[in-house]
Amino acid sequence: MGGQVGFEVTQSDFQNSTIITDNRNQFFLTAGLFHRAPCCGGWDLGVVFDWLHDDFYQEFDLGQIRGEIGYWFDGCNELGCDFAIGLRNDNTADQFTPIGARTYDVIDQYFFFWRHRLACRGDIRFGGGFTSNSGGLVGADFNVPIAKSWAIEGGFDYLISDRRTDSISNETWNIGINLVWYPGGTARCACLPYRPFLGVADNGSFMVTRHGTLPQ
């Protein structure tokens, strides 16, 4: 068994509007346990706790449990599933609309995937699934080493709304690409048993929805 802990900060919405003048700051914390399969094949599994603090024109805090289980058939191909389940919601007063308050909820996710290990010791993954709000879910990610200590990582997630009206406000998506430095020159060491298993939460693995409530 191995353990992992990670922290991520994002800042967005640099262009202010006439209504909202704040930038958006998000803080993600991920911590948990995992077991990696040996390179010849076997079971991968891990579970983490994710925490999100979102500071925009409103502030709220949410938590979820996220996990993954998969089986490597031949050291090169894996079938598995991910899940993310919310633990708590947050009620926040709305200062810009006549709605009395908004409840922020985690969107539970269930994602089934196929992962292929590349000759360069990186990997690529594709999959799809569903969410607790009846939306469809598709996504992909990759890790491609480009040198002994450097790799390019990226991916996307897209929640497809099942609502025929106002579908834009009910869909969720996330896309990103990163240049990653591995201390000690381990970018191509895909079989390290204690390499972090699940990435730090982001807006793709930690999806949020909100609901308005009328004042009493």
C-alpha positions as CSV (number, residue, x, y, z in Angstrom):
1,M,0.0,0.0,0.0
2,G,1.1,3.6,-0.7
3,G,-0.2,7.0,0.4
4,Q,-0.5,10.3,-1.4
5,V,-1.4,13.9,-0.7
6,G,-1.6,16.8,-3.1
7,F,-2.8,20.4,-3.3
8,E,-3.8,22.5,-6.2
9,V,-4.8,26.2,-6.6
10,T,-6.5,27.7,-9.7
11,Q,-7.4,31.3,-10.5
12,S,-9.7,32.3,-13.3
13,D,-12.2,35.0,-14.5
14,F,-9.6,37.7,-14.8
15,Q,-11.9,39.8,-17.0
16,N,-14.4,41.5,-14.7
17,S,-18.0,42.2,-15.6
18,T,-20.4,45.0,-14.5
19,I,-21.9,42.6,-11.9
20,I,-19.0,40.5,-10.7
21,T,-15.6,42.2,-10.1
22,D,-13.9,39.4,-8.3
23,N,-11.5,36.8,-9.7
24,R,-12.3,33.1,-9.0
25,N,-10.0,31.2,-6.7
26,Q,-10.3,27.5,-6.2
27,F,-8.4,25.3,-3.7
28,F,-8.3,21.5,-4.1
29,L,-6.9,19.1,-1.6
30,T,-6.5,15.3,-2.2
31,A,-5.3,12.6,0.2
32,G,-5.7,8.9,0.3
33,L,-4.3,5.3,-0.1
34,F,-3.6,3.1,-3.1
35,H,-2.1,-0.1,-4.4
36,R,-0.5,-0.3,-7.8
37,A,-0.3,-3.5,-9.9
38,P,3.2,-4.8,-10.9
39,C,4.1,-4.2,-14.5
40,C,3.3,-7.8,-15.5
41,G,-0.4,-7.3,-14.6
42,G,-2.9,-7.5,-11.8
43,W,-5.2,-5.2,-9.8
44,D,-4.9,-1.4,-9.3
45,L,-7.0,0.2,-6.7
46,G,-7.1,3.4,-4.6
47,V,-9.4,5.7,-2.7
48,V,-8.9,9.4,-1.8
49,F,-10.8,12.2,-0.1
50,D,-11.1,15.5,-2.1
51,W,-11.9,18.9,-0.6
52,L,-12.8,22.0,-2.5
53,H,-12.9,25.6,-1.3
54,D,-14.4,27.9,-4.0
55,D,-14.1,31.7,-3.6
56,F,-15.9,33.7,-6.3
57,Y,-18.8,36.0,-5.7
58,Q,-19.8,33.4,-3.2
59,E,-17.7,31.1,-1.0
60,F,-18.5,27.4,-0.4
61,D,-16.8,24.2,0.7
62,L,-17.5,20.7,-0.5
63,G,-16.1,17.2,0.0
64,Q,-16.2,13.9,-1.9
65,I,-14.8,10.4,-1.9
66,R,-13.1,9.4,-5.1
67,G,-11.8,6.0,-6.1
68,E,-10.5,3.8,-8.9
69,I,-10.2,0.0,-9.5
70,G,-8.8,-1.6,-12.6
71,Y,-7.2,-4.8,-13.8
72,W,-4.1,-5.0,-16.1
73,F,-4.5,-8.0,-18.4
74,D,-1.1,-8.2,-20.0
75,G,0.9,-5.2,-18.6
76,C,-0.3,-3.1,-21.5
77,N,-4.1,-2.9,-21.3
78,E,-6.3,-2.2,-18.4
79,L,-10.1,-2.1,-17.9
80,G,-11.5,-0.4,-14.9
81,C,-13.9,2.1,-13.4
82,D,-13.7,5.4,-11.4
83,F,-16.3,6.8,-9.0
84,A,-16.7,10.1,-7.2
85,I,-19.4,10.5,-4.5
86,G,-20.2,13.7,-2.7
87,L,-20.1,13.8,1.1
88,R,-21.7,17.2,1.9
89,N,-23.4,20.2,0.3
90,D,-23.1,23.9,1.2
91,N,-25.9,26.5,1.4
92,T,-24.8,30.0,0.6
93,A,-26.7,33.3,0.4
94,D,-27.0,34.8,-3.0
95,Q,-26.3,38.5,-3.1
96,F,-26.9,39.2,-6.8
97,T,-30.3,37.7,-7.5
98,P,-33.7,37.6,-5.8
99,I,-33.2,34.0,-5.0
100,G,-32.8,33.6,-1.3
101,A,-30.0,31.1,-1.2
102,R,-28.1,28.5,-3.4
103,T,-27.3,25.0,-2.5
104,Y,-24.0,23.7,-3.9
105,D,-23.9,19.9,-4.5
106,V,-21.2,17.5,-5.7
107,I,-22.2,15.6,-8.9
108,D,-21.6,11.9,-8.3
109,Q,-19.7,10.3,-11.2
110,Y,-19.4,6.7,-12.4
111,F,-16.8,6.3,-15.2
112,F,-15.7,3.1,-17.1
113,F,-12.4,3.2,-19.0
114,W,-9.8,1.4,-21.0
115,R,-6.2,2.4,-20.5
116,H,-3.3,1.5,-22.8
117,R,0.4,1.7,-21.8
118,L,2.6,3.2,-24.5
119,A,6.0,2.0,-25.6
120,C,7.5,5.2,-24.2
121,R,6.2,4.1,-20.7
122,G,3.4,6.6,-20.8
123,D,-0.3,5.8,-21.1
124,I,-3.5,6.9,-22.6
125,R,-7.1,6.4,-21.3
126,F,-10.6,6.6,-22.9
127,G,-14.0,6.1,-21.3
128,G,-17.5,7.1,-20.5
129,G,-20.2,6.7,-17.9
130,F,-23.0,8.6,-16.2
131,T,-23.7,11.0,-13.3
132,S,-26.1,11.4,-10.5
133,N,-28.0,14.1,-12.4
134,S,-28.8,11.7,-15.2
135,G,-26.2,13.2,-17.5
136,G,-23.8,11.3,-19.8
137,L,-20.0,11.5,-19.1
138,V,-17.1,11.1,-21.6
139,G,-13.4,11.7,-21.1
140,A,-9.8,10.9,-21.9
141,D,-6.4,11.6,-20.5
142,F,-2.8,10.9,-21.3
143,N,0.8,10.9,-19.8
144,V,3.6,11.0,-22.4
145,P,7.2,11.2,-21.2
146,I,9.3,13.4,-23.5
147,A,12.6,13.1,-21.6
148,K,14.1,11.4,-18.6
149,S,12.6,14.0,-16.2
150,W,9.9,15.6,-18.2
151,A,6.4,14.6,-19.4
152,I,3.3,16.1,-21.0
153,E,0.0,15.3,-19.2
154,G,-3.5,16.3,-20.1
155,G,-7.1,15.3,-20.6
156,F,-10.7,16.4,-20.8
157,D,-14.0,15.6,-19.2
158,Y,-17.4,16.5,-20.5
159,L,-20.8,16.0,-18.7
160,I,-23.6,16.0,-21.3
161,S,-26.8,17.4,-20.0
162,D,-29.9,15.3,-20.6
163,R,-32.2,18.4,-20.5
164,R,-33.6,19.7,-23.8
165,T,-34.0,23.2,-22.5
166,D,-31.3,25.3,-20.9
167,S,-28.7,22.5,-21.5
168,I,-25.7,24.9,-21.6
169,S,-26.2,25.9,-17.9
170,N,-26.5,22.2,-16.9
171,E,-23.4,20.9,-18.8
172,T,-19.9,20.7,-17.2
173,W,-16.6,20.4,-18.9
174,N,-12.9,20.6,-18.1
175,I,-9.8,20.5,-20.3
176,G,-6.1,20.9,-19.5
177,I,-2.5,20.2,-20.5
178,N,0.5,20.3,-18.3
179,L,4.3,20.1,-18.6
180,V,5.5,18.0,-15.6
181,W,8.9,17.7,-14.1
182,Y,9.8,14.5,-12.3
183,P,12.6,14.8,-9.7
184,G,15.2,12.1,-9.9
185,G,14.5,11.4,-13.6
186,T,11.6,9.1,-13.1
187,A,9.3,10.3,-15.9
188,R,9.5,6.9,-17.7
189,C,9.3,4.7,-14.6
190,A,5.7,3.7,-15.0
191,C,6.1,0.7,-12.8
192,L,7.2,2.5,-9.6
193,P,4.8,1.1,-6.9
194,Y,4.6,4.3,-4.9
195,R,4.0,6.8,-7.8
196,P,0.8,8.8,-6.9
197,F,-2.2,6.9,-8.2
198,L,-5.0,9.4,-8.5
199,G,-4.4,13.0,-9.7
200,V,-5.2,15.9,-7.5
201,A,-8.9,16.9,-7.9
202,D,-9.8,19.5,-10.5
203,N,-13.0,20.7,-12.2
204,G,-13.2,17.5,-14.2
205,S,-12.9,15.0,-11.3
206,F,-14.8,17.3,-8.9
207,M,-18.0,18.5,-10.6
208,V,-20.4,20.8,-8.8
209,T,-24.0,21.8,-9.4
210,R,-26.1,24.4,-7.7
211,H,-29.8,24.8,-6.9
212,G,-31.7,28.0,-6.0
213,T,-34.2,28.2,-3.1
214,L,-36.8,30.9,-2.7
215,P,-36.8,33.0,0.4
216,Q,-39.2,31.9,3.1
